[in-house]
Amino acid sequence: MKEMKMKNLGRIILFFALALPLCAEVKVSVDKDQLVRGERVTFTLSITGEGKVQLPPFDELCGYSIENRMQSRKDIFSNGKRLQEISLSYTFMPLKSCVIEPFAVTVNDKEQMTQALAVTVSNVSISKNEPFIVELETDKTSLYVGEPFEMRLLFKEQQNTDKIAESISLSDSKNIWIKSEQKGRAFSQDGYLTRSNTYAVAAQQSGKLSLGPVRWDVQVRSQAKDYWGTWMATAKTRSLFSNELEIEVKALPEGISLVGALEIEVDVDTMQISANEAVNVTIRINGRANVEDIQPFALQVENVQLFKEEPKITHDFHEGKYVGLFEQKLAIVAQRDFTIPSFELRYMDVETDTLKTIRSEPIEISVLNAAPVAKEELKITRAQEITAPKTEVQSGALTVLEGMLLLLGGFVAGLLAWMIPWKRLLNKEKKKQTVSAEESKAVLQLLMGHLHQSKEIEELVRKLSENLYEGKKNEIDKKGLKAILKQLQQ
């Protein structure tokens, strides 16, 4: 019995000895866990053992992008066995203190979890003799969702620095939208050459949000000794970071999406047109507001034809302040006098912190040669006044002259039909060509003045307007169009 137990123990020891090479040791480490902002840290994953290794794919650590990757292998001996050690190194630059969370490593289909590692990041203390300084400032600390405001960056460098290149990385925040950028001129101040970049930004979510830090990478000339002790010119990159700002973002009242300070203006190219001619209307809304959230205007006017273009949105700076512009154009064709109604917008006015509505004035358009409004007389018919309709009976007999003319006409029609090359006409496909946008606008303006002269003109106006303003691709019979234009211009 004792001998059998010894044999079983020997099998167990043998089993562990055979399984030992298949077991892998997984370790994680960082080259430093205490650093100042602007320094980089290298995270290393070491795997010792044999077999197939699987790692989860990742492009960032601690929420920051991996800047550099390295891999190395070496053989080591353990308990008389030769094993491989794989080292995977990842370099990144954390801006704040963070924790590298554990993740799974699979070796020979066995999963192991890494340990969590904490990294502490402290702010850089800026001295007076610092060659490069970047500062972040804004004139607003409390605002509404969508409200535009200015964020300004000041870049300072001592005049004796030998800068080669630079790059700016704004903080990557999904809740902050950058609308536009304006670069200012450089000026001297306190021994530094200072320049500024101004950004028009808007917050997309309510609550407390952080602006910054902004990263400024500066490449400067440097010198270093080579292997032989000779000084050689090299380039060195310094990473600098701005301060951070905290802003409070308030939610807008329910049903309100516009915020800021707005003005509305409606212009027409003429206030008097001829019947079937077009009046061009331009709606402009400008100001320090989120004009990109303005919806296109719809016009409700009876007995007119309306053609509209897609609105255009522009962002710009005026005297260092952001200004947005919404512009929409309309064309109206009418046969009688009409009124362009008032256009209005409701928004949160940041100057008074109250809801405000702006309106344009109605515009009267007079139409020369206007078609008279048809007035039908009201007729009342009584039962006793209804009489049977009169029917006229005409003789069905033809005169001799009418018969001869009819016979002659039939002979001529048959002769013409025989002379026409029917086969060629039937096989020839009618050619249709598209008309360019520039041609379409000019032609459309001319045709609208003769809109109701024929159904063919009405159909051409419909097709051209759909192609121009609705993105359709109606085919235009260019030959027929030229014939109509030639006729109208005579």
C-alpha positions as CSV (number, residue, x, y, z in Angstrom):
1,M,0.0,0.0,0.0
2,K,2.8,2.3,0.9
3,E,4.6,1.5,-2.3
4,M,1.5,2.4,-4.3
5,K,1.2,5.8,-2.6
6,M,4.8,6.5,-3.5
7,K,4.1,5.7,-7.1
8,N,1.1,8.0,-7.2
9,L,3.2,10.8,-5.6
10,G,5.8,10.3,-8.2
11,R,3.2,10.7,-10.9
12,I,2.0,13.9,-9.4
13,I,5.5,15.3,-9.3
14,L,6.1,14.3,-12.8
15,F,2.8,15.9,-13.9
16,F,3.8,19.3,-12.4
17,A,7.3,19.0,-13.9
18,L,5.8,18.5,-17.3
19,A,3.2,21.2,-16.9
20,L,5.7,23.8,-15.6
21,P,7.0,25.0,-19.0
22,L,3.4,25.5,-20.2
23,C,2.7,27.9,-17.3
24,A,3.5,31.5,-18.1
25,E,4.4,34.4,-15.8
26,V,2.9,37.7,-16.6
27,K,4.2,40.9,-15.1
28,V,3.5,44.6,-15.7
29,S,5.5,47.7,-14.7
30,V,6.1,51.4,-15.4
31,D,9.5,53.1,-15.6
32,K,8.1,55.8,-13.2
33,D,4.8,56.3,-11.3
34,Q,5.5,59.9,-10.2
35,L,5.9,62.5,-13.0
36,V,5.2,66.0,-13.9
37,R,2.9,67.1,-16.7
38,G,4.8,66.9,-20.0
39,E,6.8,63.8,-19.1
40,R,6.2,60.5,-20.7
41,V,5.8,57.1,-19.0
42,T,6.7,53.7,-20.4
43,F,4.4,50.8,-19.5
44,T,6.0,47.3,-20.0
45,L,4.3,43.9,-20.2
46,S,6.6,40.9,-19.6
47,I,5.6,37.3,-20.4
48,T,7.8,34.4,-19.5
49,G,7.1,30.9,-20.6
50,E,6.3,28.9,-23.8
51,G,3.3,28.7,-26.0
52,K,0.9,30.9,-27.9
53,V,0.2,34.4,-26.4
54,Q,-2.9,36.5,-27.1
55,L,-3.3,40.2,-26.1
56,P,-6.4,42.4,-26.4
57,P,-6.0,45.1,-29.0
58,F,-5.6,48.6,-27.5
59,D,-4.4,52.0,-28.8
60,E,-4.4,53.9,-25.5
61,L,-3.6,53.5,-21.8
62,C,-5.1,55.6,-19.0
63,G,-7.3,57.2,-21.7
64,Y,-4.2,58.6,-23.5
65,S,-3.0,57.6,-27.0
66,I,0.1,55.4,-27.2
67,E,2.9,57.3,-28.9
68,N,5.5,54.5,-29.3
69,R,5.6,50.7,-29.2
70,M,8.6,48.4,-28.7
71,Q,8.9,44.6,-28.6
72,S,11.9,42.4,-27.5
73,R,12.6,38.7,-26.9
74,K,15.3,36.9,-25.0
75,D,16.0,33.4,-23.8
76,I,16.2,32.6,-20.1
77,F,16.9,29.4,-18.1
78,S,14.7,28.3,-15.2
79,N,15.0,25.0,-13.4
80,G,17.2,23.7,-16.3
81,K,14.6,24.7,-18.8
82,R,15.1,27.2,-21.6
83,L,12.2,29.7,-21.7
84,Q,11.4,32.8,-23.7
85,E,10.7,36.2,-22.2
86,I,8.7,38.6,-24.3
87,S,8.7,42.3,-23.4
88,L,6.1,44.7,-24.9
89,S,6.7,48.4,-24.1
90,Y,4.2,51.2,-24.6
91,T,5.0,54.9,-24.2
92,F,2.3,57.5,-23.5
93,M,1.9,61.0,-22.0
94,P,-0.7,61.3,-19.2
95,L,-2.0,64.8,-18.5
96,K,-3.6,63.8,-15.2
97,S,-3.2,61.2,-12.6
98,C,-4.7,57.9,-13.7
99,V,-4.8,54.2,-13.2
100,I,-3.8,51.6,-15.9
101,E,-6.7,49.1,-15.5
102,P,-6.1,45.3,-15.4
103,F,-6.6,43.5,-18.7
104,A,-6.6,39.8,-19.8
105,V,-3.5,38.0,-21.3
106,T,-4.1,34.6,-22.7
107,V,-1.2,32.1,-22.8
108,N,-1.9,28.5,-24.1
109,D,-5.6,29.1,-23.9
110,K,-5.3,30.1,-20.2
111,E,-6.3,33.6,-19.2
112,Q,-4.4,35.7,-16.7
113,M,-5.3,39.2,-15.5
114,T,-2.6,41.9,-15.1
115,Q,-2.3,44.1,-12.0
116,A,-3.6,47.7,-11.9
117,L,-0.9,50.4,-11.9
118,A,-1.4,54.0,-10.6
119,V,0.4,56.9,-12.2
120,T,0.5,60.3,-10.4
121,V,0.9,63.4,-12.5
122,S,1.7,66.8,-10.9
123,N,1.5,70.3,-12.6
124,V,4.6,72.0,-13.8
125,S,5.7,75.0,-11.7
126,I,6.5,77.8,-14.2
127,S,9.5,79.9,-13.4
128,K,10.2,83.4,-14.7
129,N,13.1,82.2,-16.8
130,E,11.1,79.6,-18.7
131,P,11.9,79.9,-22.4
132,F,8.4,78.8,-23.5
133,I,5.0,79.5,-21.8
134,V,1.5,78.8,-23.0
135,E,-1.6,80.2,-21.3
136,L,-5.3,79.7,-21.7
137,E,-8.0,82.3,-21.0
138,T,-11.6,83.0,-21.7
139,D,-14.0,85.9,-20.8
140,K,-16.9,83.5,-19.9
141,T,-17.2,81.1,-17.0
142,S,-21.0,80.6,-17.0
143,L,-23.0,80.1,-20.2
144,Y,-25.8,78.2,-21.9
145,V,-25.6,75.0,-24.0
146,G,-24.8,76.0,-27.6
147,E,-23.8,79.6,-26.7
148,P,-20.7,80.7,-28.6
149,F,-17.8,82.2,-26.7
150,E,-14.1,82.9,-27.2
151,M,-11.2,80.8,-25.9
152,R,-7.8,82.4,-26.3
153,L,-4.3,80.9,-26.2
154,L,-1.2,82.9,-25.6
155,F,2.1,81.5,-26.8
156,K,5.2,83.1,-25.3
157,E,8.8,82.5,-26.2
158,Q,12.0,84.2,-25.3
159,Q,13.5,86.0,-28.2
160,N,16.9,84.2,-28.0
161,T,15.4,80.7,-28.4
162,D,16.2,78.8,-31.6
163,K,12.8,77.3,-32.5
164,I,12.6,74.9,-35.5
165,A,9.0,73.8,-35.5
166,E,5.9,73.6,-33.4
167,S,2.5,71.8,-33.1
168,I,-0.6,72.6,-31.1
169,S,-2.9,69.9,-29.7
170,L,-6.2,71.2,-28.3
171,S,-7.8,69.1,-25.6
172,D,-10.0,66.3,-27.1
173,S,-13.4,66.8,-25.6
174,K,-16.6,65.5,-27.2
175,N,-18.6,68.2,-25.3
176,I,-16.8,71.2,-26.7
177,W,-17.2,72.2,-30.4
178,I,-14.7,74.5,-32.0
179,K,-16.5,76.6,-34.7
180,S,-13.7,78.8,-36.0
181,E,-10.1,80.0,-35.4
182,Q,-8.4,83.4,-35.7
183,K,-4.6,83.9,-35.4
184,G,-3.4,87.2,-34.0
185,R,-0.2,89.2,-34.6
186,A,2.9,88.7,-32.5
187,F,3.9,91.5,-30.0
188,S,6.6,92.0,-27.4
189,Q,5.7,91.9,-23.7
190,D,7.8,91.4,-20.6
191,G,10.8,90.0,-22.5
192,Y,8.7,87.5,-24.5
193,L,7.5,87.4,-28.1
194,T,3.8,86.8,-27.6
195,R,1.2,85.8,-30.1
196,S,-2.4,84.6,-29.7
197,N,-4.8,82.2,-31.2
198,T,-8.6,82.8,-30.6
199,Y,-11.1,80.0,-31.0
200,A,-14.9,80.3,-31.2
201,V,-16.2,77.4,-29.2
202,A,-19.5,76.2,-27.8
203,A,-20.4,73.6,-25.1
204,Q,-22.7,70.8,-26.2
205,Q,-23.7,69.5,-22.7
206,S,-24.8,71.1,-19.5
207,G,-22.9,70.8,-16.3
208,K,-19.3,71.6,-15.2
209,L,-16.8,71.3,-18.1
210,S,-13.1,71.7,-18.3
211,L,-11.2,73.7,-20.9
212,G,-7.7,72.5,-21.5
213,P,-5.0,71.8,-20.9
214,V,-3.6,72.6,-24.4
215,R,-0.4,70.9,-25.4
216,W,2.3,72.9,-27.2
217,D,5.1,70.8,-28.7
218,V,8.2,73.0,-29.5
219,Q,11.2,71.6,-31.4
220,V,14.4,73.5,-30.7
221,R,18.0,73.1,-31.9
222,S,20.3,71.4,-29.5
223,Q,23.9,70.0,-29.5
224,A,25.1,66.6,-28.3
225,K,28.4,64.7,-28.5
226,D,28.6,61.7,-30.7
227,Y,30.6,58.5,-30.0
228,W,33.8,60.2,-30.9
229,G,33.2,63.2,-28.7
230,T,32.3,65.5,-31.5
231,W,29.6,68.1,-31.0
232,M,26.7,67.6,-33.5
233,A,23.5,69.6,-34.1
234,T,20.4,67.8,-33.1
235,A,16.7,68.6,-32.5
236,K,14.9,68.3,-29.2
237,T,11.2,68.4,-28.6
238,R,9.7,70.1,-25.5
239,S,6.1,69.5,-24.6
240,L,4.4,72.3,-22.7
241,F,0.9,72.5,-21.3
242,S,-1.4,75.4,-20.5
243,N,-3.5,75.9,-17.5
244,E,-7.1,74.5,-17.2
245,L,-10.3,76.5,-16.9
246,E,-13.6,75.3,-15.5
247,I,-16.9,76.6,-17.0
248,E,-20.5,76.1,-15.8
249,V,-22.9,75.2,-18.7
250,K,-26.6,75.8,-18.1
251,A,-29.4,74.0,-19.9
252,L,-31.7,75.9,-22.2
253,P,-35.5,76.2,-21.5
254,E,-37.6,73.4,-23.0
255,G,-38.4,74.0,-26.7
256,I,-35.6,76.5,-27.2
257,S,-32.5,75.7,-29.2
258,L,-31.1,79.1,-30.1
259,V,-29.1,81.2,-27.7
260,G,-27.0,84.4,-28.0
261,A,-27.8,87.8,-29.6
262,L,-29.4,87.9,-33.0
263,E,-30.6,90.3,-35.6
264,I,-32.9,89.6,-38.6
265,E,-33.0,91.3,-42.0
266,V,-35.1,90.5,-45.0
267,D,-34.3,92.1,-48.4
268,V,-36.0,92.0,-51.8
269,D,-34.4,93.0,-55.1
270,T,-37.5,94.8,-56.2
271,M,-40.9,95.7,-54.8
272,Q,-42.6,95.9,-58.2
273,I,-42.6,93.2,-60.8
274,S,-44.6,92.3,-64.0
275,A,-47.0,89.4,-64.0
276,N,-45.2,86.0,-64.0
277,E,-41.8,87.6,-63.1
278,A,-39.8,86.7,-60.0
279,V,-38.9,88.7,-57.0
280,N,-35.8,87.5,-55.1
281,V,-35.9,87.4,-51.3
282,T,-32.9,87.1,-49.0
283,I,-33.3,86.3,-45.3
284,R,-30.2,87.1,-43.2
285,I,-29.8,86.3,-39.5
286,N,-26.5,87.3,-37.9
287,G,-25.1,87.7,-34.4
288,R,-23.2,85.9,-31.6
289,A,-25.4,82.8,-31.6
290,N,-25.5,79.2,-32.7
291,V,-26.8,80.1,-36.2
292,E,-26.1,76.6,-37.4
293,D,-29.2,75.4,-35.5
294,I,-31.6,77.7,-37.3
295,Q,-34.1,75.7,-39.4
296,P,-34.9,76.8,-43.0
297,F,-37.9,79.1,-43.3
298,A,-41.1,78.1,-45.1
299,L,-43.2,80.7,-46.9
300,Q,-47.0,80.5,-46.9
301,V,-48.4,82.7,-49.6
302,E,-51.4,81.9,-51.7
303,N,-51.4,82.0,-55.5
304,V,-47.6,82.2,-56.0
305,Q,-44.9,79.9,-57.1
306,L,-42.0,79.5,-54.6
307,F,-38.4,78.4,-55.4
308,K,-35.9,78.2,-52.5
309,E,-32.2,77.4,-52.1
310,E,-30.5,75.7,-49.2
311,P,-29.4,78.0,-46.4
312,K,-25.7,79.0,-46.1
313,I,-24.0,79.1,-42.7
314,T,-20.7,81.1,-42.2
315,H,-18.6,81.6,-39.0
316,D,-16.2,84.6,-38.7
317,F,-14.6,87.0,-36.3
318,H,-15.2,90.7,-36.0
319,E,-12.9,92.7,-33.8
320,G,-11.8,89.5,-32.0
321,K,-15.4,88.4,-31.4
322,Y,-17.3,85.5,-33.0
323,V,-20.1,86.4,-35.4
324,G,-22.3,83.8,-37.2
325,L,-24.4,84.4,-40.3
326,F,-27.5,82.4,-41.6
327,E,-28.6,83.3,-45.2
328,Q,-31.5,81.8,-47.1
329,K,-32.6,82.9,-50.6
330,L,-36.1,82.5,-52.1
331,A,-37.6,83.4,-55.5
332,I,-41.4,84.1,-55.8
333,V,-43.4,84.2,-59.1
334,A,-46.8,85.8,-59.0
335,Q,-49.6,87.1,-61.3
336,R,-51.2,89.4,-58.7
337,D,-50.1,91.6,-55.8
338,F,-49.0,89.7,-52.7
339,T,-47.4,90.3,-49.3
340,I,-44.2,88.6,-48.0
341,P,-45.2,87.9,-44.4
342,S,-43.1,88.5,-41.3
343,F,-40.4,86.0,-40.4
344,E,-39.7,85.4,-36.7
345,L,-37.3,83.6,-34.4
346,R,-37.5,82.9,-30.7
347,Y,-34.3,82.5,-28.7
348,M,-32.6,82.9,-25.3
349,D,-31.1,86.4,-25.3
350,V,-27.8,86.3,-23.2
351,E,-27.7,90.0,-22.9
352,T,-30.9,90.2,-20.9
353,D,-31.0,86.5,-19.8
354,T,-34.7,86.3,-21.1
355,L,-36.5,84.7,-23.9
356,K,-36.8,87.1,-26.9
357,T,-38.6,87.0,-30.3
358,I,-37.3,88.9,-33.3
359,R,-39.4,89.6,-36.4
360,S,-39.0,91.1,-39.8
361,E,-41.5,93.6,-41.3
362,P,-44.0,92.4,-43.9
363,I,-43.2,93.5,-47.5
364,E,-45.8,94.5,-50.0
365,I,-45.1,93.4,-53.6
366,S,-47.1,95.0,-56.4
367,V,-47.5,93.2,-59.8
368,L,-48.0,95.2,-63.0
369,N,-50.4,93.9,-65.6
370,A,-51.9,91.6,-63.0
371,A,-54.5,89.2,-64.2
372,P,-58.0,90.2,-63.1
373,V,-59.7,88.1,-60.5
374,A,-62.5,86.3,-62.2
375,K,-65.9,87.0,-60.6
376,E,-68.7,84.6,-61.4
377,E,-72.3,85.8,-61.2
378,L,-74.5,83.8,-58.8
379,K,-77.3,82.2,-60.7
380,I,-80.4,80.7,-59.0
381,T,-82.4,78.2,-61.1
382,R,-85.9,77.3,-60.2
383,A,-87.6,74.1,-61.1
384,Q,-90.3,75.7,-63.2
385,E,-87.6,77.6,-65.2
386,I,-85.8,74.5,-66.4
387,T,-86.5,73.9,-70.1
388,A,-85.5,71.2,-72.4
389,P,-82.2,71.9,-74.3
390,K,-82.6,72.8,-77.9
391,T,-81.0,70.5,-80.4
392,E,-80.1,71.6,-83.9
393,V,-80.4,69.0,-86.7
394,Q,-77.9,69.4,-89.5
395,S,-78.0,67.7,-92.8
396,G,-75.4,65.0,-93.2
397,A,-75.2,65.4,-97.0
398,L,-72.0,66.9,-98.5
399,T,-71.9,69.4,-101.3
400,V,-70.0,68.4,-104.5
401,L,-67.3,71.0,-103.7
402,E,-66.8,69.6,-100.2
403,G,-66.5,66.1,-101.6
404,M,-63.9,67.1,-104.1
405,L,-61.8,68.9,-101.5
406,L,-62.0,66.0,-99.2
407,L,-60.8,63.6,-101.9
408,L,-57.9,65.9,-102.9
409,G,-56.8,66.3,-99.2
410,G,-56.8,62.5,-98.7
411,F,-54.6,62.0,-101.9
412,V,-52.1,64.7,-100.7
413,A,-51.9,63.2,-97.1
414,G,-51.3,59.7,-98.5
415,L,-48.5,61.0,-100.8
416,L,-46.8,62.8,-97.9
417,A,-47.1,59.7,-95.7
418,W,-45.4,57.6,-98.5
419,M,-42.5,60.1,-98.8
420,I,-41.7,60.2,-95.0
421,P,-38.7,57.9,-94.1
422,W,-40.7,56.1,-91.3
423,K,-38.0,53.5,-90.6
424,R,-35.3,56.1,-89.9
425,L,-37.7,58.1,-87.7
426,L,-38.8,55.2,-85.7
427,N,-35.3,53.9,-85.1
428,K,-33.9,57.3,-84.2
429,E,-34.0,57.9,-80.5
430,K,-35.0,61.4,-79.4
431,K,-31.9,63.1,-78.1
432,K,-32.2,64.7,-74.7
433,Q,-29.5,66.7,-73.0
434,T,-29.1,68.2,-69.6
435,V,-28.7,71.9,-69.1
436,S,-25.9,73.2,-66.8
437,A,-26.7,75.0,-63.5
438,E,-25.5,78.4,-64.8
439,E,-27.6,78.1,-68.0
440,S,-30.6,76.9,-66.0
441,K,-30.7,79.9,-63.7
442,A,-30.6,82.4,-66.7
443,V,-33.2,80.4,-68.7
444,L,-35.5,79.9,-65.7
445,Q,-35.6,83.6,-65.1
446,L,-36.6,84.2,-68.7
447,L,-39.2,81.5,-68.9
448,M,-40.9,82.5,-65.6
449,G,-41.9,85.8,-67.3
450,H,-43.9,83.7,-69.9
451,L,-45.0,81.0,-67.6
452,H,-48.6,80.6,-68.6
453,Q,-48.2,81.1,-72.4
454,S,-48.1,77.3,-72.9
455,K,-48.0,74.0,-71.1
456,E,-44.6,73.3,-72.6
457,I,-43.1,76.4,-70.9
458,E,-44.7,75.4,-67.6
459,E,-43.2,71.9,-67.8
460,L,-39.8,73.3,-68.6
461,V,-40.0,75.7,-65.6
462,R,-41.0,72.8,-63.3
463,K,-38.1,70.6,-64.5
464,L,-35.4,73.4,-64.3
465,S,-36.5,74.5,-60.8
466,E,-36.5,70.9,-59.5
467,N,-33.0,70.4,-61.0
468,L,-31.7,73.6,-59.4
469,Y,-33.3,73.7,-56.0
470,E,-34.3,70.1,-55.2
471,G,-31.3,68.2,-56.6
472,K,-33.3,66.2,-59.2
473,K,-32.0,65.2,-62.6
474,N,-34.8,65.8,-65.0
475,E,-33.7,65.5,-68.6
476,I,-34.2,68.7,-70.7
477,D,-34.9,68.6,-74.5
478,K,-32.2,71.2,-75.3
479,K,-33.2,71.5,-79.0
480,G,-36.8,72.2,-78.0
481,L,-35.7,74.6,-75.3
482,K,-33.6,76.6,-77.9
483,A,-36.6,76.8,-80.2
484,I,-38.8,78.2,-77.4
485,L,-36.1,80.7,-76.3
486,K,-35.7,81.9,-79.9
487,Q,-39.4,82.3,-80.3
488,L,-39.7,84.3,-77.0
489,Q,-36.8,86.6,-77.9
490,Q,-38.3,87.6,-81.3
